[in-house]
Amino acid sequence: MKIAVLDLKGKETGRQVELSDDIFGIEPSEHAIYLDVKQYLANQRQGTHKAKARAEITGSTRKIKKQKGTGTARAGSIKSPIFRGGGRIFGPLPRSYSFKLNKGQKRLARRSALSKKVAEGMLTVVENFNFEAPRTKDFIEVLEGLGLNNKKSLFVLGGSNNNVYLSSRNLKGSDVITNSELSTYKILNAANVVLLEGSLEGIQETLSK
């Protein structure tokens, strides 16, 4: 498929780029998307939760009352889980929530996410641009020109561009990444995806394998 290249004012430049139908025009796999997003979010979890068992509680090991004659239930240790401040039975332990997902499945998920954005009309290709110095005001002008101010947007660059990245960093609704950082979660988490011309070759090369 072909898509028009826009300038920073949101107007067509008269040029078009070819997008692979195998990447931007497939029938989305909802299951692949689900698995990839689930893995992404699982990898963000620290997994450092921990509750002490009765063996880890600091305190006396003395039997707290005699076995018989009190008229109440037997109790051998103040560390018992039935008492306040005692250990916890089957409490949470530190663990990793990450799990393996095949590379082919991850590529299918990203292709599906990009195809969804194209079908929804929420994917734009913009000519390459750069700033002389990091200025948030310059990036805001780009957003206004593309009609993306007050909208959650994802800009995908062909390579590292410190000035563009720093100019966008203070804007809550905008995210700037390189094509190597592209993920299913980031694509779907943005209302609009803006691909710079320079990012297309890398994206199509990576996702066509």
SERO-4910 file (N, C-alpha, C, O; in steps of 0.05 Angstrom, whole numbers):
BEGIN
 pado doro    nc1    nc2    nc3   cac1   cac2   cac3    cc1    cc2    cc3    oc1    oc2    oc3
  Met    A     17    -24      0      0      0      0     18     25      0     41     24      8
  Lys    A      7     47     -9     21     72    -10      8     92      9    -17     92     12
  Ile    A     24    108     21     14    129     40     29    155     35     53    155     31
  Ala    A     14    177     37     26    203     32     44    211     55     39    205     78
  Val    A     66    225     47     85    236     67     76    264     73     73    281     55
  Leu    A     73    271     99     65    298    107     89    314    116    109    303    125
  Asp    A     86    341    114    107    358    125     99    365    154     79    354    164
  Leu    A    114    382    167    108    388    195     84    406    199     76    411    222
  Lys    A     72    415    177     47    430    179     22    413    174      0    422    175
  Gly    A     28    387    170      6    368    165     -4    367    136    -25    356    131
  Lys    A     11    380    118      3    381     90     20    360     74     42    354     82
  Glu    A      8    350     53     22    330     37     45    343     22     43    365     12
  Thr    A     67    328     21     91    338      8     91    331    -22    108    341    -37
  Gly    A     72    315    -31     71    306    -59     85    280    -63     85    268    -85
  Arg    A     98    270    -42    112    244    -43     96    223    -29     80    228    -10
  Gln    A    100    198    -37     87    175    -24    108    154    -18    128    152    -31
  Val    A    103    138      3    121    116     10    105     90      9     81     90     13
  Glu    A    120     69      2    108     43      0    109     28     27    131     25     38
  Leu    A     86     20     37     85      5     62     78    -24     56     59    -29     40
  Ser    A     93    -42     67     88    -71     62     61    -80     73     54    -75     96
  Asp    A     45    -93     55     19   -103     64     23   -125     84      4   -130    100
  Asp    A     46   -139     85     50   -160    104     56   -149    132     56   -164    151
  Ile    A     60   -123    134     65   -111    160     43    -91    168     35    -91    191
  Phe    A     34    -76    149     15    -55    155    -14    -61    145    -32    -45    149
  Gly    A    -17    -84    133    -44    -90    122    -54   -118    128    -69   -129    112
  Ile    A    -45   -130    150    -54   -157    156    -79   -157    173    -87   -136    184
  Glu    A    -92   -180    176   -114   -184    194   -102   -186    223    -88   -205    228
  Pro    A   -108   -167    240    -95   -167    267   -101   -193    283   -123   -203    283
  Ser    A    -81   -203    296    -83   -226    314    -87   -215    342    -68   -207    355
  Glu    A   -111   -216    352   -117   -206    379   -102   -222    400    -94   -211    421
  His    A    -99   -248    396    -86   -265    416    -56   -258    417    -45   -257    439
  Ala    A    -44   -254    395    -15   -246    395    -11   -219    409      8   -216    424
  Ile    A    -29   -200    404    -28   -174    417    -31   -178    447    -16   -166    462
  Tyr    A    -50   -194    455    -55   -199    484    -30   -210    497    -22   -200    519
  Leu    A    -17   -230    485      6   -242    497     30   -223    499     44   -222    519
  Asp    A     34   -207    478     56   -189    477     53   -166    498     72   -159    512
  Val    A     29   -155    500     23   -134    519     25   -146    548     36   -133    566
  Lys    A     15   -170    551     17   -183    578     46   -187    586     53   -182    609
  Gln    A     63   -195    567     92   -198    573    105   -172    579    121   -170    598
  Tyr    A     98   -151    564    110   -124    568    103   -114    596    121   -105    611
  Leu    A     78   -117    604     70   -107    631     81   -124    653     88   -114    674
  Ala    A     83   -150    648     95   -168    668    124   -162    673    134   -163    695
  Asn    A    138   -154    651    167   -148    654    171   -122    670    193   -117    680
  Gln    A    150   -105    672    153    -80    687    151    -84    717    158    -66    733
  Arg    A    140   -107    725    136   -112    753    162   -118    768    178   -133    758
  Gln    A    165   -106    791    190   -111    807    190   -138    819    211   -151    821
  Gly    A    167   -147    829    166   -174    841    181   -176    867    190   -197    875
  Thr    A    183   -153    882    199   -153    907    181   -157    931    190   -153    954
  His    A    156   -164    927    137   -167    950    147   -190    968    157   -210    958
  Lys    A    143   -187    994    153   -207   1013    138   -204   1039    135   -182   1050
  Ala    A    128   -226   1050    116   -227   1077    131   -248   1093    139   -269   1083
  Lys    A    135   -242   1119    150   -261   1136    134   -285   1144    110   -282   1152
  Ala    A    146   -308   1143    134   -332   1154    140   -333   1184    155   -316   1194
  Arg    A    127   -352   1198    131   -352   1227    160   -357   1235    168   -348   1257
  Ala    A    175   -370   1219    203   -376   1225    220   -351   1223    242   -350   1234
  Glu    A    210   -330   1209    226   -306   1205    219   -284   1224    232   -263   1224
  Ile    A    198   -288   1240    189   -267   1259    209   -266   1283    217   -287   1294
  Thr    A    216   -242   1292    233   -238   1315    215   -239   1340    195   -225   1342
  Gly    A    223   -255   1359    207   -257   1384    214   -281   1400    231   -298   1392
  Ser    A    202   -283   1424    208   -305   1442    197   -332   1431    177   -332   1417
  Thr    A    211   -353   1438    201   -380   1431    187   -393   1455    180   -417   1454
  Arg    A    184   -378   1476    171   -389   1500    142   -396   1495    128   -382   1480
  Lys    A    133   -418   1506    105   -425   1504     89   -404   1520     95   -399   1543
  Ile    A     70   -391   1507     58   -367   1519     38   -373   1541     32   -355   1557
  Lys    A     28   -397   1543     11   -404   1566     11   -434   1569     19   -449   1551
  Lys    A      2   -443   1591      2   -472   1596    -17   -487   1578    -36   -475   1567
  Gln    A    -11   -512   1574    -26   -528   1554    -55   -531   1562    -73   -529   1545
  Lys    A    -60   -536   1587    -88   -543   1596    -97   -525   1619    -80   -513   1633
  Gly    A   -122   -523   1622   -133   -510   1645   -141   -481   1641   -151   -468   1660
  Thr    A   -136   -470   1618   -143   -441   1614   -171   -438   1602   -181   -416   1603
  Gly    A   -182   -459   1592   -208   -457   1580   -208   -445   1552   -229   -442   1539
  Thr    A   -184   -439   1542   -182   -428   1515   -166   -447   1497   -156   -468   1507
  Ala    A   -163   -440   1472   -149   -458   1454   -120   -459   1461   -108   -441   1472
  Arg    A   -107   -482   1453    -79   -485   1458    -63   -465   1442    -71   -458   1419
  Ala    A    -41   -455   1452    -24   -436   1438      5   -441   1446     11   -441   1470
  Gly    A     22   -446   1426     49   -453   1433     69   -430   1427     90   -429   1440
  Ser    A     62   -412   1409     82   -392   1401     68   -365   1395     47   -365   1383
  Ile    A     81   -343   1403     70   -317   1397     73   -310   1367     61   -292   1357
  Lys    A     90   -327   1354     94   -322   1325     73   -336   1307     75   -334   1283
  Ser    A     55   -349   1320     34   -364   1305     18   -345   1287     13   -322   1295
  Pro    A     11   -354   1263     -5   -337   1245    -32   -328   1255    -44   -310   1244
  Ile    A    -41   -341   1277    -68   -333   1287    -66   -308   1305    -87   -297   1311
  Phe    A    -42   -300   1312    -39   -277   1329    -30   -253   1313    -16   -255   1293
  Arg    A    -38   -229   1322    -29   -204   1310      1   -202   1312     12   -206   1334
  Gly    A     14   -196   1290     43   -194   1290     57   -221   1285     82   -222   1284
  Gly    A     41   -242   1282     53   -268   1276     60   -270   1247     55   -253   1231
  Gly    A     72   -293   1240     80   -298   1212     55   -303   1195     33   -308   1205
  Arg    A     59   -301   1169     37   -304   1150     39   -332   1136     61   -340   1129
  Ile    A     17   -345   1134     16   -371   1120     15   -366   1090     -2   -351   1080
  Phe    A     32   -379   1075     33   -377   1046     33   -348   1036     19   -341   1017
  Gly    A     49   -331   1049     50   -303   1041     66   -300   1015     78   -319   1006
  Pro    A     65   -276   1003     79   -271    978    109   -272    982    120   -264   1002
  Leu    A    122   -283    962    152   -285    962    162   -270    937    148   -268    917
  Pro    A    187   -261    938    199   -248    914    199   -267    891    206   -290    893
  Arg    A    191   -257    867    190   -274    844    192   -257    819    186   -233    820
  Ser    A    199   -269    797    199   -255    771    173   -262    756    165   -286    755
  Tyr    A    160   -242    746    135   -246    731    140   -250    701    121   -255    686
  Ser    A    164   -247    692    170   -249    664    166   -277    653    168   -296    668
  Phe    A    159   -279    628    155   -305    615    164   -303    586    166   -282    575
  Lys    A    170   -326    575    181   -327    548    159   -325    527    137   -336    530
  Leu    A    165   -310    506    147   -307    483    164   -309    458    184   -295    455
  Asn    A    156   -326    440    172   -330    416    174   -305    399    156   -288    399
  Lys    A    197   -302    386    202   -278    370    182   -275    348    173   -252    342
  Gly    A    174   -297    335    154   -296    314    127   -285    324    114   -270    310
  Gln    A    120   -293    348     95   -284    361     97   -254    367     77   -239    363
  Lys    A    120   -245    376    123   -216    382    122   -199    356    111   -178    356
  Arg    A    134   -209    335    133   -195    309    105   -194    299     96   -173    289
  Leu    A     90   -216    301     62   -217    293     46   -196    308     28   -183    297
  Ala    A     51   -194    334     36   -175    351     42   -146    342     23   -130    340
  Arg    A     67   -139    336     73   -112    327     61   -107    299     51    -85    294
  Arg    A     62   -126    282     49   -123    255     19   -118    259      7   -102    245
  Ser    A      7   -134    277    -22   -131    282    -28   -104    293    -48    -91    285
  Ala    A    -12    -94    311    -17    -67    323    -14    -45    302    -31    -27    301
  Leu    A      6    -47    285     10    -27    264    -13    -28    244    -23     -7    235
  Ser    A    -22    -52    237    -44    -55    218    -70    -43    230    -86    -32    215
  Lys    A    -74    -47    256    -98    -35    269    -97     -4    267   -118      8    261
  Lys    A    -74      7    271    -72     37    270    -77     47    241    -89     67    238
  Val    A    -67     32    221    -71     40    194   -101     38    187   -112     56    175
  Ala    A   -114     16    196   -143     12    190   -159     34    204   -180     42    194
  Glu    A   -150     44    227   -165     64    242   -158     92    232   -170    112    241
  Gly    A   -139     95    213   -131    121    203   -115    137    224   -114    161    223
  Met    A   -102    123    242    -87    135    263    -56    133    260    -41    136    279
  Leu    A    -47    126    236    -19    124    231    -11    144    209    -24    144    188
  Thr    A      9    160    214     18    181    196     48    178    190     63    170    208
  Val    A     55    184    165     84    184    158     92    213    154     79    227    138
  Val    A    112    222    167    121    250    166    150    251    157    166    233    162
  Glu    A    157    272    142    184    276    133    203    279    157    195    288    178
  Asn    A    228    271    153    248    273    175    252    302    183    251    320    167
  Phe    A    256    306    209    261    333    219    280    332    242    285    311    254
  Asn    A    292    355    248    311    357    270    309    385    282    299    404    268
  Phe    A    318    389    306    319    415    319    349    423    323    366    405    328
  Glu    A    354    449    322    381    458    327    389    454    356    413    450    362
  Ala    A    370    457    373    375    453    402    349    443    415    327    447    404
  Pro    A    351    430    438    327    421    452    309    444    461    317    460    478
  Arg    A    285    445    450    266    465    458    238    453    457    229    444    436
  Thr    A    225    453    480    198    442    481    179    457    463    161    445    451
  Lys    A    182    483    461    165    499    444    166    490    415    145    490    401
  Asp    A    189    482    405    192    472    377    176    447    373    163    443    353
  Phe    A    176    429    393    161    404    390    131    409    392    116    396    378
  Ile    A    123    428    408     95    435    410     85    446    383     62    440    375
  Glu    A    102    461    369     94    471    342     90    448    323     72    449    306
  Val    A    107    427    325    103    403    308     76    390    314     62    382    296
  Leu    A     70    387    340     45    375    348     21    391    337      2    379    327
  Glu    A     23    417    339      1    434    330     -2    432    300    -24    432    289
  Gly    A     20    431    286     20    429    257      7    403    247     -7    403    227
  Leu    A     11    382    262      0    356    255    -27    351    268    -39    330    264
  Gly    A    -37    370    283    -63    368    296    -63    348    319    -83    335    324
  Leu    A    -40    345    332    -38    325    353    -35    337    381    -31    322    400
  Asn    A    -38    363    383    -37    375    410    -61    365    426    -83    363    416
  Asn    A    -55    359    452    -76    348    470    -84    320    462   -105    310    471
  Lys    A    -68    306    446    -73    278    439    -48    262    446    -26    271    444
  Lys    A    -53    237    454    -31    219    461    -18    210    435    -31    197    419
  Ser    A      7    216    432     21    210    406     47    195    411     61    199    431
  Leu    A     54    179    391     80    164    392     95    171    366     86    166    344
  Phe    A    119    183    369    136    189    347    158    168    345    172    163    365
  Val    A    161    157    322    182    136    318    203    147    299    198    153    276
  Leu    A    228    149    310    250    160    294    267    137    282    266    114    291
  Gly    A    282    144    261    298    124    248    323    118    264    335     96    261
  Gly    A    332    136    281    355    132    298    355    151    321    336    168    323
  Ser    A    374    150    338    375    167    362    378    197    353    395    204    337
  Asn    A    361    213    365    361    242    360    356    256    386    334    260    395
  Asn    A    378    264    399    376    275    426    360    301    428    346    305    447
  Asn    A    363    318    408    348    344    409    318    340    407    303    353    422
  Val    A    309    322    390    280    317    388    270    303    413    249    310    423
  Tyr    A    286    284    423    278    269    447    275    288    471    255    287    485
  Leu    A    295    305    475    295    323    498    273    344    495    262    354    515
  Ser    A    267    352    471    246    372    466    218    361    473    200    377    480
  Ser    A    215    335    472    189    323    477    186    312    505    164    306    514
  Arg    A    208    310    519    208    296    545    190    308    566    180    294    583
  Asn    A    186    334    564    170    348    584    140    348    578    124    360    593
  Leu    A    133    336    556    104    335    547     93    308    555    102    288    545
  Lys    A     72    309    572     61    285    583     50    266    562     53    241    564
  Gly    A     36    277    542     22    260    523     38    250    500     27    236    483
  Ser    A     63    258    498     80    251    475    103    233    483    115    236    503
  Asp    A    108    213    465    130    195    470    147    193    444    136    190    423
  Val    A    173    195    447    191    194    424    210    170    428    224    169    448
  Ile    A    210    152    408    227    128    410    240    123    383    233    136    363
  Thr    A    259    105    382    271     97    357    257     72    347    243     59    363
  Asn    A    261     65    322    247     41    311    255     15    326    240     -4    326
  Ser    A    279     15    337    288     -9    352    273    -12    379    273    -34    391
  Glu    A    261      9    389    247      9    414    217      5    411    202      4    430
  Leu    A    208      1    386    180     -1    380    168    -26    393    179    -48    389
  Ser    A    146    -24    407    133    -47    420    103    -45    415     92    -24    410
  Thr    A     90    -68    418     61    -70    415     47    -52    435     28    -38    428
  Tyr    A     57    -52    459     44    -36    480     45     -6    474     25      8    476
  Lys    A     68      4    465     71     32    459     54     40    435     43     62    435
  Ile    A     52     23    415     35     29    392      6     32    400     -7     51    393
  Leu    A     -4     13    416    -32     13    424    -38     34    445    -61     43    448
  Asn    A    -18     41    461    -22     60    482    -24     89    472    -33    107    487
  Ala    A    -17     93    447    -18    120    435    -43    122    417    -51    103    404
  Ala    A    -56    146    418    -79    150    400    -69    152    372    -83    142    353
  Asn    A    -47    166    367    -36    170    340     -7    161    339      9    167    357
  Val    A      0    146    318     28    138    314     39    153    290     28    153    269
  Val    A     62    167    295     75    183    274    102    170    268    119    169    284
  Leu    A    104    160    243    129    148    234    145    168    217    134    178    198
  Leu    A    169    173    225    186    190    208    196    172    184    200    148    187
  Glu    A    200    185    162    208    170    138    232    152    144    234    130    134
  Gly    A    251    163    159    276    148    164    272    123    181    290    106    182
  Ser    A    248    120    193    243     96    210    232     73    195    233     50    204
  Leu    A    221     78    171    206     58    157    223     34    148    215     11    151
  Glu    A    247     40    138    264     18    129    271     -1    152    270    -25    148
  Gly    A    278     10    175    285     -7    198    262    -23    208    265    -46    214
  Ile    A    238    -10    209    214    -24    218    207    -48    200    202    -70    209
  Gln    A    207    -42    174    199    -63    154    220    -85    153    213   -108    149
  Glu    A    245    -78    156    266    -98    156    264   -117    181    267   -141    178
  Thr    A    258   -105    204    256   -121    228    231   -139    228    233   -162    236
  Leu    A    209   -128    220    183   -142    222    178   -161    198    158   -176    198
  Ser    A    195   -160    178    190   -177    155    205   -204    157    202   -221    140
  Lys    A    221   -207    179    236   -232    182    218   -255    189    228   -278    193
***
